[in-house]
Amino acid sequence: MPTVDLNSDIAEGFGAYTCGDDEAMLGIVTSCNVACGFHAGDPEIMARTFASAKEKGVACGAHPGFPDLWGFGRRRIPFSTGEIERLVAYQVGAAQALATYAGTKITYVKCHGALGNLCEVDRPAAEAVGRAIKAVDPNLVWLTIAAGEQVRAAETIGLTGVAEIFADRGYTEEGHLIPRGQPGAMILDPDEAAARMVQMVQEGAIITARGKRIPTAIGSICVHGDSAHAVESARRVRAGLEAAGVRVRAFAAG
């Protein structure tokens, strides 16, 4: 029986501001990527999210991004590779501390937004992230964008990598995510998202906007938690996978 993880980016509010329905999402996914305070999140939200994830048996990961609260971490900031290393190490450490405080632990790291997109195509940036993860805890798994430079960087650095595809995003013919704001970037129909994920997992390939197949390992599927249709998309993706005989479980349980 094929197996895949289902994850979501959560804890992305800040102070009095909320973003997404984290409690509902934690009832569906098997892994959660917890914002670490740079692009979103704060100690209160992090501690509360880790505690809820523990209660629901959901695996936890750190979700570091660029320090860009105004832009939600979706603007690329020209940091050096050394600066990227340290900002990632800082955020992973914060996630470890708040997870421990809540009585659980993080088992993996996944880059957010512009940082993740940069590391998908920029090998030096990807290796900087990998070095940061390994320095903080070499046992952490790196959740990497499938078929990108993060996958190769994880192999070079000696980290366990798990390749991820996106239920709610379209792909270019080169296998990259279509940039937000361009036609086809967002998959808004939950049923379409579910059907695409079943097909990609069954075929072991990214399916581009024009139908091209790009073979890749697939260990996890992401449904972004900040959209209005996120919870329903996650619910239908999971139901579709299970109906197709795919087992949905965390790749790195705590």
MIPA-354277 format. One line per 4 residues: number of its first residue (from 1); their letters; for each residue x, y negated, z of N, C-alpha, C. Coordinates in Angstrom, 2 decimals, m for minus. Layout:
NUM> A> X Y Z X Y Z X Y Z | ...
END
This chain:
1> MPTV> 0.85 1.20 0.00 0.00 0.00 0.00 0.88 m1.25 0.00 | 0.72 m2.15 m1.00 1.50 m3.38 m0.99 1.16 m4.24 0.21 | 2.14 m5.01 0.68 1.97 m5.85 1.87 2.44 m7.26 1.57 | 1.74 m8.26 2.08 2.15 m9.65 1.92 1.71 m10.44 3.14
5> DLNS> 2.47 m11.46 3.46 2.14 m12.40 4.54 1.29 m13.53 3.99 | 0.48 m14.12 4.84 m0.30 m15.30 4.48 0.02 m16.39 5.49 | 0.57 m17.51 4.99 1.00 m18.58 5.89 0.33 m19.90 5.55 | 0.42 m20.83 6.51 m0.09 m22.18 6.28 0.74 m23.19 7.06
9> DIAE> 0.87 m24.38 6.50 1.54 m25.50 7.17 0.54 m26.16 8.11 | 0.83 m26.15 9.42 m0.13 m26.70 10.37 0.58 m27.60 11.38 | m0.16 m28.06 12.38 0.35 m28.98 13.40 0.83 m30.28 12.77 | 0.14 m30.72 11.71 0.60 m31.88 10.95 m0.16 m33.17 11.29
13> GFGA> m0.75 m33.21 12.46 m1.28 m34.47 12.95 m0.16 m35.26 13.62 | m0.53 m36.34 14.27 0.46 m37.14 15.01 m0.30 m38.01 16.00 | 0.00 m37.83 17.29 m0.70 m38.61 18.31 m2.20 m38.38 18.23 | m2.94 m39.48 18.08 m4.40 m39.39 18.02 m4.92 m38.98 16.65
17> YTCG> m4.04 m38.84 15.67 m4.45 m38.54 14.30 m4.42 m37.04 14.05 | m5.48 m36.51 13.46 m5.55 m35.09 13.15 m5.39 m34.86 11.65 | m4.96 m33.66 11.31 m4.77 m33.30 9.90 m5.08 m31.82 9.75 | m6.19 m31.52 9.10 m6.56 m30.13 8.88 m7.21 m29.50 10.10
21> DDEA> m7.76 m28.30 9.90 m8.43 m27.55 10.96 m7.51 m26.41 11.39 | m6.58 m26.72 12.27 m5.57 m25.74 12.65 m6.17 m24.51 13.33 | m7.14 m24.70 14.20 m7.72 m23.57 14.91 m8.39 m22.59 13.95 | m9.11 m23.12 12.98 m9.74 m22.24 11.99 m8.69 m21.52 11.17
25> MLGI> m7.64 m22.24 10.78 m6.59 m21.63 9.96 m5.87 m20.53 10.72 | m5.65 m20.74 12.02 m4.95 m19.74 12.82 m5.79 m18.47 12.98 | m7.06 m18.54 12.72 m7.90 m17.35 12.75 m7.85 m16.54 11.47 | m7.12 m17.05 10.45 m7.06 m16.39 9.13 m5.65 m15.94 8.77
29> VTSC> m4.68 m16.83 8.97 m3.32 m16.55 8.50 m2.58 m15.60 9.43 | m1.46 m15.08 8.94 m0.60 m14.22 9.75 0.66 m14.92 10.21 | 1.00 m16.05 9.59 2.15 m16.86 9.99 1.79 m18.33 9.88 | 2.37 m19.15 10.78 2.09 m20.59 10.73 3.39 m21.37 10.77
33> NVAC> 3.47 m22.40 9.91 4.64 m23.25 9.81 4.37 m24.53 10.58 | 5.05 m24.71 11.69 4.72 m25.79 12.62 5.60 m27.01 12.38 | 4.96 m28.14 12.05 5.68 m29.39 11.83 6.47 m29.77 13.08 | 7.65 m30.32 12.88 8.60 m30.52 13.99 8.79 m31.97 14.41
37> GFHA> 7.91 m32.88 13.95 7.97 m34.25 14.41 8.58 m35.26 13.46 | 9.18 m34.79 12.36 9.81 m35.72 11.42 8.84 m36.19 10.34 | 8.14 m35.26 9.68 7.14 m35.67 8.69 5.75 m35.72 9.30 | 5.57 m35.02 10.42 4.29 m34.95 11.14 4.56 m34.18 12.43
41> GDPE> 3.54 m34.17 13.30 3.66 m33.42 14.53 4.31 m34.22 15.65 | 4.12 m33.74 16.87 4.74 m34.33 18.05 4.76 m33.26 19.14 | 5.41 m33.51 20.27 5.51 m32.45 21.29 4.17 m31.91 21.77 | 3.16 m32.78 21.90 1.85 m32.31 22.35 1.23 m31.35 21.34
45> IMAR> 1.24 m31.76 20.09 0.65 m30.93 19.04 1.43 m29.63 18.89 | 2.75 m29.71 18.93 3.57 m28.51 18.78 3.29 m27.51 19.89 | 3.30 m27.97 21.14 3.08 m27.06 22.26 1.70 m26.43 22.19 | 0.70 m27.23 21.86 m0.67 m26.71 21.75 m0.78 m25.69 20.63
49> TFAS> m0.14 m25.96 19.51 m0.22 m25.05 18.37 0.49 m23.74 18.65 | 1.68 m23.82 19.25 2.41 m22.59 19.58 1.60 m21.73 20.55 | 0.96 m22.35 21.53 0.16 m21.60 22.50 m1.03 m20.92 21.82 | m1.68 m21.63 20.92 m2.82 m21.06 20.22 m2.39 m19.93 19.30
53> AKEK> m1.26 m20.11 18.61 m0.74 m19.06 17.73 m0.42 m17.80 18.52 | 0.18 m17.98 19.69 0.48 m16.83 20.55 m0.79 m16.09 20.92 | m1.80 m16.84 21.30 m3.08 m16.23 21.71 m3.71 m15.43 20.59 | m3.55 m15.93 19.34 m4.17 m15.28 18.19 m3.26 m14.26 17.52
57> GVAC> m2.04 m14.08 18.00 m1.12 m13.11 17.42 m0.54 m13.53 16.08 | m0.41 m14.84 15.87 0.13 m15.36 14.61 1.62 m15.67 14.78 | 2.44 m15.21 13.84 3.88 m15.48 13.88 4.13 m16.97 13.65 | 5.18 m17.50 14.28 5.46 m18.94 14.22 6.79 m19.23 13.54
61> GAHP> 6.80 m20.29 12.75 8.02 m20.76 12.12 8.17 m22.26 12.28 | 9.40 m22.74 12.18 9.67 m24.18 12.18 9.48 m24.71 10.77 | 8.93 m25.92 10.66 8.63 m26.52 9.35 9.30 m27.89 9.26 | 10.63 m27.93 9.11 11.34 m29.21 9.08 11.16 m29.95 7.76
65> GFPD> 11.17 m31.27 7.84 11.06 m32.10 6.64 11.88 m33.36 6.79 | 11.80 m34.22 5.79 12.47 m35.52 5.87 11.77 m36.39 6.93 | 12.51 m37.28 7.59 11.90 m38.18 8.58 11.08 m39.26 7.88 | 9.83 m38.94 7.57 9.02 m39.77 6.70 7.55 m39.65 7.12
69> LWGF> 7.21 m40.18 8.30 5.82 m40.11 8.76 4.87 m40.85 7.83 | 5.29 m42.00 7.32 4.42 m42.77 6.44 4.10 m42.01 5.16 | 5.06 m41.31 4.64 4.88 m40.59 3.37 4.59 m39.12 3.53 | 4.37 m38.65 4.78 4.07 m37.26 5.05 5.17 m36.32 4.54
73> GRRR> 6.39 m36.82 4.51 7.51 m36.00 4.10 7.55 m35.66 2.63 | 6.76 m36.37 1.84 6.69 m36.05 0.41 7.51 m37.01 m0.45 | 8.30 m37.87 0.19 9.20 m38.77 m0.55 10.63 m38.31 m0.34 | 11.36 m38.18 m1.43 12.73 m37.72 m1.34 13.63 m38.85 m0.82
77> IPFS> 14.39 m38.56 0.22 15.29 m39.54 0.82 16.73 m39.09 0.55 | 17.59 m39.99 0.10 18.94 m39.59 m0.35 19.93 m39.33 0.78 | 19.68 m38.31 1.58 20.62 m37.92 2.61 21.79 m37.13 2.02 | 22.92 m37.18 2.67 24.04 m36.32 2.30 23.73 m34.89 2.74
81> TGEI> 24.50 m33.94 2.22 24.27 m32.55 2.63 24.54 m32.37 4.13 | 25.52 m33.09 4.65 25.79 m33.02 6.08 24.63 m33.54 6.90 | 24.04 m34.63 6.45 22.88 m35.19 7.15 21.69 m34.23 7.08 | 21.50 m33.57 5.94 20.43 m32.59 5.81 20.64 m31.45 6.80
85> ERLV> 21.87 m30.98 6.91 22.17 m29.92 7.89 21.73 m30.31 9.28 | 22.11 m31.50 9.68 21.84 m31.91 11.06 20.37 m32.21 11.31 | 19.68 m32.80 10.34 18.26 m33.08 10.56 17.45 m31.78 10.60 | 17.89 m30.77 9.85 17.21 m29.48 9.92 17.52 m28.78 11.24
89> AYQV> 18.79 m28.78 11.64 19.17 m28.16 12.91 18.40 m28.80 14.07 | 18.28 m30.11 14.05 17.56 m30.85 15.09 16.11 m30.37 15.20 | 15.46 m30.26 14.06 14.05 m29.89 14.07 13.83 m28.42 14.44 | 14.72 m27.56 13.98 14.62 m26.15 14.37 14.79 m26.01 15.88
93> GAAQ> 15.73 m26.77 16.43 15.92 m26.75 17.87 14.70 m27.23 18.63 | 14.05 m28.28 18.11 12.83 m28.77 18.74 11.73 m27.72 18.72 | 11.61 m27.03 17.59 10.59 m25.98 17.49 10.89 m24.84 18.45 | 12.16 m24.47 18.55 12.53 m23.41 19.50 12.16 m23.80 20.93
97> ALAT> 12.45 m25.04 21.29 12.18 m25.50 22.65 10.69 m25.50 22.96 | 9.88 m26.03 22.08 8.44 m26.11 22.35 7.78 m24.74 22.26 | 8.29 m23.87 21.39 7.76 m22.51 21.34 8.06 m21.78 22.65 | 9.29 m21.92 23.15 9.66 m21.31 24.42 8.79 m21.86 25.54
101> YAGT> 8.58 m23.16 25.54 7.72 m23.81 26.53 6.32 m23.19 26.53 | 5.82 m22.85 25.33 4.47 m22.30 25.20 4.44 m20.78 25.40 | 5.59 m20.19 25.68 5.63 m18.76 25.96 5.76 m17.87 24.74 | 6.25 m18.43 23.63 6.43 m17.64 22.43 7.77 m18.00 21.81
105> KITY> 7.98 m17.69 20.53 9.23 m18.04 19.87 8.98 m18.22 18.38 | 9.90 m18.92 17.72 9.85 m19.00 16.27 10.70 m17.86 15.70 | 10.28 m17.36 14.57 11.00 m16.27 13.93 11.52 m16.62 12.54 | 11.15 m17.80 12.04 11.58 m18.17 10.69 11.55 m19.69 10.52
109> VKCH> 12.07 m20.14 9.38 12.11 m21.57 9.04 11.63 m21.73 7.60 | 10.81 m22.75 7.38 10.37 m23.09 6.03 10.44 m24.60 5.84 | 11.10 m25.06 4.80 11.22 m26.50 4.54 9.89 m27.07 4.05 | 9.65 m28.31 4.43 8.42 m29.01 4.05 8.63 m29.96 2.89
113> GALG> 7.60 m30.14 2.08 7.48 m31.23 1.14 8.68 m31.50 0.25 | 9.12 m32.77 0.27 10.21 m33.19 m0.60 11.51 m32.47 m0.29 | 11.73 m32.13 0.97 12.93 m31.38 1.32 12.88 m30.00 0.70 | 11.74 m29.34 0.77 11.60 m28.03 0.15 11.73 m28.09 m1.35
117> NLCE> 11.13 m29.10 m1.97 11.22 m29.25 m3.43 12.66 m29.52 m3.87 | 13.39 m30.32 m3.08 14.79 m30.59 m3.39 15.59 m29.29 m3.34 | 15.38 m28.52 m2.29 16.15 m27.29 m2.11 15.76 m26.20 m3.08 | 14.62 m26.35 m3.73 14.24 m25.38 m4.75 15.16 m25.47 m5.97
121> VDRP> 15.66 m26.68 m6.26 16.42 m26.88 m7.50 17.86 m27.33 m7.27 | 18.19 m27.76 m6.04 19.51 m28.31 m5.74 20.27 m27.34 m4.83 | 21.25 m26.64 m5.38 21.95 m25.62 m4.61 22.70 m26.19 m3.40 | 23.45 m27.30 m3.51 24.12 m27.83 m2.32 23.16 m28.18 m1.20
125> AAEA> 22.00 m28.76 m1.53 21.01 m29.08 m0.50 20.47 m27.81 0.12 | 20.20 m26.81 m0.71 19.70 m25.54 m0.19 20.71 m24.90 0.75 | 21.98 m24.93 0.38 23.00 m24.33 1.24 23.15 m25.11 2.54 | 22.92 m26.43 2.50 22.96 m27.23 3.73 21.88 m26.76 4.70
129> VGRA> 20.69 m26.53 4.18 19.60 m26.03 5.01 19.96 m24.65 5.56 | 20.49 m23.79 4.71 20.87 m22.46 5.15 21.93 m22.48 6.24 | 22.91 m23.36 6.11 23.95 m23.46 7.14 23.35 m23.91 8.47 | 22.39 m24.84 8.40 21.75 m25.32 9.63 21.00 m24.19 10.32
133> IKAV> 20.23 m23.44 9.56 19.48 m22.33 10.15 20.43 m21.33 10.78 | 21.47 m20.95 10.05 22.41 m19.94 10.55 23.14 m20.43 11.79 | 23.47 m21.70 11.83 24.19 m22.24 12.99 23.32 m22.22 14.25 | 22.05 m22.51 14.09 21.16 m22.54 15.25 20.81 m21.12 15.69
137> DPNL> 20.47 m20.26 14.74 20.12 m18.86 15.07 20.17 m18.02 13.80 | 21.21 m17.22 13.63 21.35 m16.42 12.40 20.30 m15.33 12.25 | 19.52 m15.09 13.29 18.46 m14.09 13.21 17.16 m14.64 12.64 | 17.08 m15.95 12.48 15.88 m16.55 11.89 15.78 m16.19 10.41
141> VWLT> 14.58 m15.88 9.97 14.31 m15.63 8.56 14.11 m16.97 7.86 | 14.52 m17.06 6.63 14.32 m18.27 5.82 13.20 m17.99 4.82 | 12.07 m18.68 4.96 10.97 m18.57 4.03 11.26 m19.49 2.85 | 11.56 m18.91 1.71 12.09 m19.64 0.56 11.08 m19.71 m0.58
145> IAAG> 11.15 m20.78 m1.37 10.32 m20.88 m2.56 10.79 m19.85 m3.57 | 9.87 m19.01 m4.04 10.22 m17.90 m4.93 10.94 m18.39 m6.18 | 11.97 m17.65 m6.56 12.71 m17.85 m7.81 13.50 m19.17 m7.84 | 13.74 m19.78 m6.67 14.47 m21.04 m6.62 15.84 m20.90 m5.99
149> EQVR> 16.52 m22.03 m5.83 17.88 m22.03 m5.29 17.93 m21.60 m3.83 | 16.86 m21.77 m3.09 16.85 m21.32 m1.70 17.07 m19.81 m1.61 | 16.49 m19.08 m2.55 16.63 m17.62 m2.56 18.10 m17.24 m2.69 | 18.77 m17.88 m3.64 20.18 m17.57 m3.88 21.06 m18.08 m2.74
153> AAET> 20.71 m19.23 m2.16 21.48 m19.76 m1.04 21.40 m18.85 0.17 | 20.22 m18.29 0.43 20.07 m17.37 1.56 20.97 m16.16 1.40 | 21.06 m15.64 0.19 21.92 m14.49 m0.08 23.38 m14.85 0.15 | 23.79 m16.02 m0.33 25.19 m16.45 m0.20 25.57 m16.66 1.26
157> IGLT> 24.68 m17.26 2.02 24.99 m17.62 3.41 24.83 m16.43 4.36 | 24.06 m15.44 3.93 23.89 m14.26 4.77 22.67 m14.30 5.66 | 21.65 m15.04 5.24 20.38 m15.07 5.97 19.37 m14.15 5.30 | 18.45 m13.61 6.08 17.34 m12.87 5.51 16.36 m13.87 4.90
161> GVAE> 16.08 m13.70 3.63 15.15 m14.59 2.95 13.87 m13.86 2.56 | 12.75 m14.55 2.64 11.46 m14.02 2.19 10.90 m15.01 1.17 | 10.59 m14.52 m0.03 10.14 m15.39 m1.10 8.64 m15.69 m0.98 | 8.31 m16.95 m1.24 6.94 m17.45 m1.04 6.37 m18.02 m2.33
165> IFAD> 5.09 m17.72 m2.57 4.36 m18.37 m3.65 3.22 m19.18 m3.04 | 2.60 m20.04 m3.86 1.61 m20.98 m3.35 0.24 m20.75 m3.99 | m0.76 m20.54 m3.14 m2.11 m20.27 m3.64 m2.76 m21.49 m4.26 | m2.42 m22.67 m3.74 m3.13 m23.88 m4.15 m2.31 m24.82 m5.03
169> RGYT> m1.24 m24.27 m5.64 m0.40 m25.08 m6.51 m0.18 m24.38 m7.85 | m0.11 m25.18 m8.92 0.19 m24.65 m10.24 1.68 m24.62 m10.50 | 2.09 m23.82 m11.48 3.50 m23.63 m11.79 3.83 m24.06 m13.21 | 5.01 m24.66 m13.37 5.52 m25.02 m14.69 6.00 m23.77 m15.41
173> EEGH> 6.35 m23.91 m16.66 6.83 m22.77 m17.44 8.20 m22.30 m16.98 | 8.90 m23.13 m16.20 10.19 m22.74 m15.64 10.05 m22.07 m14.28 | 8.82 m22.00 m13.78 8.58 m21.37 m12.49 8.63 m22.31 m11.31 | 8.69 m23.62 m11.55 8.69 m24.60 m10.46 7.26 m25.07 m10.21
177> LIPR> 7.03 m25.64 m9.04 5.73 m26.21 m8.75 5.49 m27.44 m9.62 | 4.30 m27.54 m10.19 3.95 m28.75 m10.94 3.88 m29.91 m9.95 | 4.59 m31.01 m10.19 4.60 m32.12 m9.23 3.20 m32.64 m8.94 | 2.97 m32.94 m7.66 1.68 m33.50 m7.26 1.38 m34.76 m8.08
181> GQPG> 0.13 m34.90 m8.48 m0.28 m36.04 m9.28 m0.33 m35.73 m10.76 | 0.30 m34.64 m11.18 0.25 m34.24 m12.58 m0.88 m33.23 m12.80 | m1.42 m33.18 m14.02 m2.51 m32.23 m14.29 m2.09 m30.79 m13.97 | m2.98 m30.08 m13.30 m2.71 m28.69 m12.98 m1.89 m28.47 m11.74
185> AMIL> m1.50 m29.53 m11.04 m0.66 m29.38 m9.85 m1.40 m28.70 m8.72 | m2.68 m29.04 m8.54 m3.45 m28.53 m7.41 m4.53 m27.56 m7.88 | m4.64 m26.44 m7.19 m5.71 m25.48 m7.44 m6.78 m25.72 m6.38 | m7.88 m26.34 m6.78 m8.89 m26.79 m5.83 m10.00 m25.77 m5.59
189> DPDE> m10.15 m24.83 m6.50 m11.23 m23.84 m6.40 m10.73 m22.64 m5.57 | m11.32 m22.38 m4.40 m10.88 m21.26 m3.57 m10.93 m19.91 m4.28 | m11.93 m19.69 m5.12 m12.03 m18.43 m5.84 m10.91 m18.28 m6.86 | m10.58 m19.37 m7.52 m9.47 m19.34 m8.47 m8.15 m19.07 m7.75
193> AAAR> m7.98 m19.72 m6.60 m6.77 m19.50 m5.82 m6.64 m18.04 m5.43 | m7.74 m17.44 m4.97 m7.71 m16.04 m4.55 m7.40 m15.11 m5.71 | m8.04 m15.33 m6.84 m7.81 m14.47 m8.00 m6.37 m14.55 m8.49 | m5.81 m15.75 m8.48 m4.42 m15.93 m8.91 m3.47 m15.18 m7.99
197> MVQM> m3.71 m15.24 m6.68 m2.80 m14.60 m5.74 m2.86 m13.08 m5.87 | m4.04 m12.53 m6.02 m4.15 m11.09 m6.21 m3.37 m10.66 m7.45 | m3.54 m11.40 m8.53 m2.86 m11.07 m9.78 m1.35 m11.18 m9.65 | m0.86 m12.25 m9.01 0.58 m12.42 m8.87 1.20 m11.33 m8.00
201> VQEG> 0.53 m11.00 m6.89 1.05 m9.95 m6.01 1.06 m8.61 m6.73 | m0.01 m8.30 m7.44 m0.09 m7.03 m8.14 0.96 m6.92 m9.25 | 1.25 m8.04 m9.91 2.21 m8.02 m11.01 3.64 m8.31 m10.56 | 3.81 m8.79 m9.31 5.15 m9.13 m8.84 5.76 m10.23 m9.66
205> AIIT> 4.97 m11.27 m9.92 5.44 m12.35 m10.79 4.70 m13.65 m10.51 | 5.42 m14.77 m10.73 4.77 m16.07 m10.80 4.05 m16.16 m12.14 | 2.83 m16.64 m12.15 2.08 m16.85 m13.39 1.97 m18.35 m13.61 | 2.54 m18.82 m14.70 2.60 m20.25 m14.96 1.27 m20.77 m15.50
209> ARGK> 1.20 m22.09 m15.68 m0.03 m22.72 m16.17 m0.44 m22.20 m17.54 | 0.54 m21.76 m18.34 0.25 m21.24 m19.68 0.20 m19.72 m19.71 | 0.30 m19.09 m18.55 0.18 m17.64 m18.50 1.47 m16.86 m18.60 | 2.60 m17.52 m18.62 3.90 m16.83 m18.63 4.13 m16.13 m17.30
213> RIPT> 4.74 m14.94 m17.36 5.08 m14.19 m16.15 6.57 m14.33 m15.85 | 6.88 m14.72 m14.62 8.27 m14.83 m14.17 8.43 m13.87 m13.01 | 9.08 m12.72 m13.23 9.20 m11.72 m12.17 9.89 m12.26 m10.93 | 9.35 m11.92 m9.76 9.95 m12.35 m8.49 9.45 m11.46 m7.36
217> AIGS> 10.28 m11.34 m6.34 9.80 m10.74 m5.11 8.79 m11.69 m4.48 | 7.75 m11.17 m3.85 6.74 m11.99 m3.18 6.51 m11.42 m1.79 | 6.94 m12.17 m0.78 6.77 m11.71 0.59 5.72 m12.48 1.36 | 5.36 m13.67 0.85 4.41 m14.51 1.57 3.67 m15.42 0.61
221> ICVH> 2.46 m15.79 1.00 1.61 m16.71 0.24 1.28 m17.89 1.14 | 1.43 m19.10 0.62 1.10 m20.30 1.39 m0.20 m20.92 0.91 | m1.04 m21.29 1.89 m2.17 m22.18 1.64 m1.93 m23.43 2.47 | m1.75 m24.57 1.83 m1.49 m25.80 2.56 m2.68 m26.15 3.45
225> GDSA> m2.39 m26.58 4.69 m3.45 m26.79 5.66 m4.08 m28.16 5.66 | m3.58 m29.09 4.81 m4.02 m30.49 4.92 m5.11 m30.88 3.94 | m5.62 m29.94 3.15 m6.65 m30.28 2.17 m8.04 m29.92 2.68 | m9.05 m30.52 2.08 m10.43 m30.30 2.52 m10.88 m28.86 2.32
229> HAVE> m10.33 m28.19 1.33 m10.75 m26.83 1.00 m9.79 m25.78 1.54 | m8.85 m26.18 2.41 m7.77 m25.29 2.84 m8.28 m24.03 3.54 | m9.16 m24.20 4.51 m9.62 m23.06 5.29 m10.38 m22.07 4.41 | m11.26 m22.58 3.57 m12.01 m21.68 2.69 m11.10 m20.99 1.70
233> SARR> m10.10 m21.70 1.19 m9.15 m21.08 0.27 m8.40 m19.95 0.97 | m7.92 m20.21 2.18 m7.20 m19.18 2.93 m8.08 m17.97 3.18 | m9.34 m18.22 3.56 m10.27 m17.13 3.84 m10.49 m16.27 2.59 | m10.67 m16.92 1.46 m10.96 m16.15 0.24 m9.69 m15.48 m0.31
237> VRAG> m8.54 m16.10 m0.13 m7.30 m15.44 m0.54 m7.10 m14.17 0.26 | m7.28 m14.24 1.57 m7.11 m13.04 2.38 m8.13 m11.97 2.02 | m9.38 m12.37 1.87 m10.41 m11.40 1.52 m10.13 m10.76 0.16 | m9.68 m11.55 m0.79 m9.38 m11.03 m2.11 m8.24 m10.04 m2.10
241> LEAA> m7.20 m10.36 m1.34 m6.05 m9.46 m1.24 m6.46 m8.14 m0.61 | m7.19 m8.22 0.49 m7.59 m7.00 1.19 m8.54 m6.15 0.35 | m9.42 m6.80 m0.40 m10.33 m6.06 m1.28 m9.57 m5.34 m2.40 | m8.41 m5.91 m2.77 m7.59 m5.32 m3.82 m6.61 m4.27 m3.27
245> GVRV> m6.70 m3.98 m1.97 m5.85 m2.96 m1.39 m4.49 m3.46 m0.93 | m4.37 m4.79 m0.75 m3.11 m5.38 m0.28 m3.22 m5.60 1.23 | m2.23 m5.10 1.97 m2.23 m5.30 3.41 m1.66 m6.67 3.74 | m2.36 m7.43 4.56 m1.92 m8.80 4.93 m1.38 m8.77 6.35
249> RAFA> m0.08 m9.02 6.50 0.52 m9.03 7.82 1.77 m9.91 7.80 | 2.20 m10.35 8.98 3.37 m11.23 9.10 4.63 m10.50 8.70 | 5.54 m11.22 8.05 6.82 m10.63 7.66 7.82 m10.65 8.80 | 7.60 m11.50 9.80 8.55 m11.64 10.91 7.80 m11.92 12.19
253> AG> 7.16 m10.89 12.72 6.38 m11.07 13.94 7.28 m11.34 15.14 | 6.74 m12.12 16.09 7.51 m12.46 17.28 7.57 m11.33 18.29
END
